[in-house]
Amino acid sequence: MTTLRAEDVCIPESVLTSILEGKERVWVEQAGKPIAAMVSIEDLKLLELYEDLLDSQEAERALKEFEESGEPSIPYEAIRRELGLE
């Protein structure tokens, strides 16, 4: 993730304060279309937790689907050999 110093970003201080306090989320637009958003660290952490939850649910779904397929698993060592990593 890229990090910028607050003093290097041209954002009105009152808007930055509202973001930092979690009072406001800010859309960044280009040619009238939203291209990014600025959110508080707390909001970002919540978004990352949600993303982790979705990833976990997808992994569980994929594992269940594989187990129900009855296909044999491929040992890790066999994959490493096939890829020339041994």
Secondary structure as GFF3:
##gff-version 3
##sequence-region A 1 86
A	DSSP	three_ten_helix	6	8	.	.	.	ID=ss1
A	DSSP	alpha_helix	13	20	.	.	.	ID=ss2
A	DSSP	beta_strand	26	30	.	.	.	ID=ss3
A	DSSP	beta_strand	33	38	.	.	.	ID=ss4
A	DSSP	alpha_helix	41	69	.	.	.	ID=ss5
A	DSSP	alpha_helix	76	82	.	.	.	ID=ss6
###
